[in-house]
Amino acid sequence: MDKQITIGIPRALLYHKYRVLWENFFKELNCKIITTPETNAQILKDGLNLAVDESCLAVKIYLGHVNYLKDKVDYILVPRIVSLVKKEQTCTKFMGLYDIINNSFDDLKILEYNVDQNIGKTEMKGFVEMGLKICPDKQRVLKAYLKAKNIYEEDHENKVRLQEEKLKKDSSLKILIISHPYTIYDGLVGKNIINFLEKENVDLLYGDVVDHEKARILGGQISTDLYWTYNKEFLGAIEMYKDKIDGIIYAVSFPCGPDALFVDFAMIKYPKIPALNLTIDELQGQAGLMTRLESFVDILRFKRKKQENERK
């Protein structure tokens, strides 16, 4: 009997967006999956030791997660996603991630797939090519991808439905969080923000929990110059929710250039929506962060109460 292949998945970067797709794909191919734990102080410390100073916080964290897995698995999944839509692109860190990891570790067995719509490399082709490295049956690999993709899409559609239901609750403050999943859902970086706001009984809406295609098209109508796909989707999400929210929180990993430009543009484009811009790095103190969040929530509550009194 052939040895079961063990795939390591770092709980960082695109994991928070594609977890359901990846896990179901590898399960269909009878692979064992080891996912790193939530980001903690040790994982961050390891990542800081491996990264160059100019790396963004998200990449530093990713390196720490890969370091955790390096001696525990047969392969570590490191995707290379350049372009999801023609004439658009993702952040350069996703383009160079394979090379960063390959040059940061010795004798690491990497399992990668490439997506670059500008040269015809679709997600399906990437998954089939990747799957053939661990399973010689092309039909089985293709079937595994199609099944995993269907589960992924159903899971995302369910999240969108649940988020839409929050809009029916008129009494609670509603804050739209514009932040990449690898920032806001990270156990060390973003979870404290979520936990604090939920304790304040705020209804949180997430910029990544939308119809991606609809949001991207809408974002493209607002700005024809914005070519970063994920940021374009965020712009579309703001447009979708602009009349249904009390405020926006932008949470950005330092020093992300595309996000810094995008946030400046969005805040100019939507000046009437109260906004809090949080730029987070490895030195971010939790006390100062919570104070800013508390003040922002207080301002939104005061503003809403004033509006309610004016309507009476």
Order of alpha helices (4+ residues) and beta strands (2+ residues): beta-alpha-beta-alpha-alpha-beta-beta-alpha-beta-beta-alpha-alpha-beta-alpha-alpha-beta-alpha-alpha-beta-alpha-beta-alpha
